Amino acid sequence: AAWTFGATREGFKYCRQIAFLAVCHLTSPYRGVLYSVTGLDSNSCLFPLMYLIGRGNEKLELWDATLSLLGKWIGFPSVIIADKFKGIEGLFSRLCPGVCHRLCTRHIGENVQRKFGKNAKYSFLELSRAISSDEATRILGGMKTRVAEYVQEQGLEKFCRSKISVRSWGHSTTNPSESLNSVILPLRSLPFLAVMEGTRTALLKAFKTQNERLKDDIEKVPDERFLLSRKPRRFLNKTSSNSEKYTALPLSRS
């Protein structure tokens, strides 16, 4: 069973073009796995896109179905971040070749730590944050040979910041999807239909809360040409107040 919502399909047009894939295991007598795709709205709030329930353990064919329905129902974003599992490269190449596929650095880091220790994990995380090719080369050169070989096998273009040209809004992990899964944690022990209804109810509550907050936060600036919500208004007020603490002095050549 797979489902999405009309509000989601309409709202994604105005969201950031990034999605996160994750799974969580259901604990009801029927078992199964819940596949979820999560996006971010323009304020970086979680935006659930779609769900799919499959029997048994995590399977490539069910990820195939999830991605296919995502493209059919909502459309593919410019970036998708997912965990690494067998066959995922072929899946993205076949279904969405134009999408930038990134791997979750948190999960790769955990694998590196399990194989080579904590120091290797810290080196990997430093490499994933490298903003230039020279910096990435320097960090790779400082790694032990086995660690460097393992990291390069994952594909630098999948996680290293200096190798990725598509904007990811500061995200390099699947944490948004994991966070959403924690929100719907009480649903995991329910039958499939109850899980579907629970996700619908949670989505409606979230949209209602955000709409009410937006109505309270938005205010008109004096010239009535723009509407400012809380975050940009707070930033502008802080910048304006800080600027009064400084005085511009003429340049002296003496």
N, C-alpha and C positions, 0 to 999 in steps of 0.2 A: 504494500500500500504506500502511495506517495501523495503528498498534498502540498499546496501553497495557498495563498490568500489573495483576493482581489486587491486589497489595500497594499499588500506587498508588491504586487506586480506594477501597480501604478506608482507607488512611492519610490521604487528603485531607480526610476528615471532621474531622481533628484539626489541620489546617494553617491557616495564616493565609489569609484569603479574598482572595487576590491572585494574579494570574497574569501572566506575561510572554511575549510572542510574539516569535519570532525565526526567521531562516532562515540556513542555511549551504549553500554550493554543494559538491556532491560532485565529486571529481576522478577517479573511476574511469572506465574507457572508456565506461561507460553514461551518465555525467554525471547530471544531475538536481539537484533541490534538496531539502534536508531541512528540513521545517517542524517546529518544536519549541514546546511549551508547557511552561513551567517555573513551579513554585510555590515557596513557602517554608514550612518547617515552623515549629513554635512557637519554635525556637531560631535562626531566620533562616538555617538551612542550606538549600542547594538541594534541591528536591524535584521531579524530573522527572515530568510528568503524562502526556504523550503525544507521539507523533511521526507524521509523514506524509511519504512520499517521492513527489515528482512529477517528471515529465520536463520538460525545457526550463527556462525561466527562471521567476522568481517570478510567479505568476498569481493574480488575484483569485478565480477559481473554486476554486482549491486552498485558499486561506485560508477560503473559504466552507465547504468540506468539513471543514477542520480545526476550525473553530468549531462546526460542526454536530455533529461526533463528540465534541467536548469536552463539549457540553451533554448529549449522549445517554449517554456512557459515565461521566462523572465529575460533571457539573453545573457551572454557571457560578459563579465567585466573585463577590464584590461589586465588585472592581476588576480591570480588565485594562489593562496598559500595552503599547503597540505602537508601531512606527514608522508614520509617515504614508505612505500610498500611495493611489493613485486608487481611489475606490469604497469605502474602509474605513468611512466614516460610514454609508452605506446598509447595509453589511453588519451593523454592530452594531445599527442601528435595527431591522433585520428579524429577526435571530437572537436577540439578547439585549438588548432595549430597557431592561431594568431594571438593567443593569450600567453602572457608571461607567467610561467609556472615557477613558483618558489617553494623551497622546502622549509619546514619549521626548524629554526635554529635551536630551539629548546630541546627538541627530540634528538637532533643530531648531536648536540652537546652531551645529552645523557648517554648516548651510545658511545661517544668518545671517552667519557669518564669511565664507563663500564669496562671498556677495552684497555685503556691506557692510563687512567688515573685522573685526579682532579687538576693537576697542573696542565695536562694536555687539553682538558676541557676549557680552562681559562685562556689558553693560547688560541683555541678554536674560536671562542667568543670574541676575542680581540680581532681575529682575522675577519670574522663576519661583519665587524663594524668598521673595517678599514675603508677609508674614503678615497684612496688613490691606489693605483697599480703598484707604485713604488713601495708604499706602506704594506700592501698585501704580500709583495715579494719578500720584503724584509722579515715579516712575521713567519711566512712559510719557511724561510731559510733558517730561522731560529728553532723550528720544531725538530723533534726526532724524526728520523727517516720514515719509520713505520707510521707515525702519526700523520706526517705530511702526505704520504701516499694514500692513506685511508681518507683523509679530508679531500684530497683532489679527486678521488674516485666518486665522491658524492656530487661533484660538479660545482666548481666555484661560481658559475653563472647562476646557480640555484639559491645561493645564500649570501655570497660576498657582496657587500654594498658597492664596492668599486666596480664590480662587473655587471651591475644591473642598471639599465638605463631608464626603466619604466618606474614611475613614481609609486611608492607603496605607503605613503603617509606615515612613515616612521614605524611600520609594523614588519616584523620578521618571524613571527610565531603564529600558531593557531589559537593563542590565548582568548581572543574574542569568542570563538566557537565554544571553547572549553568553559568560559564564563557563562555563556547562555545555557549550556548543558547543566551547569550547577543550579541555575534558576529553576529549571524544570525537573530537578532531581526528584521531587515527590511523585512525579508521574511515572517513574521507571517501574514501579511495582504494580501498575494498573494494566488492565487489558488494552489491546490495541486501539479500539474505538475510543476508550477513555483518554488515551494518550493524545489522539488527534483532537478531541474536544478540549483537552487541557491546554494544548499549544494555542488553539484558537482563542480561548479565554485569556491566556496570558498575553497574547499579542494585542487584543482589544484593550486590556487594562493598561498596557504599556503605551499604546497610542493615545488613549484618553489622558493619561498622566502627562505625557509630553505636550499635548495640545493645551492643557490647562496651564502648564508651566510657561509655555510660549506666550499665551495671552497675558500672563502676569508680568513677564520679563520684557516684552516688546514695548518700546515707547517711541514717540516721534521726536526727532531732533527739531530745532527751531525752524529750519527752512522747509520742513515737511517733505523733503525729497527722499529721505532714507529712513529705514526702520532698523533699529539696533537692538539686538537681543543682549542678554546679560554678559556673556563672555567678551564680545568685542567692545561693549560699552565700558566694562571694567578696565580693559586694556587701555582704551583711549583716555579714560579718566586718570589712570596711573601715570601714563606717559606725559599727560599734560601737567600734572602736579609735580612730577620729577623734573620737568624742564625748567621750572621756576627756580630750582636750586642752583642753576649754573648761569654764568654770564659769558658771553662771547667777547674775547679781547682781540684787539687788532694784532696782526702779525708783526713782530719786530725782527729786524735783521741784525741788531746789535748783539 
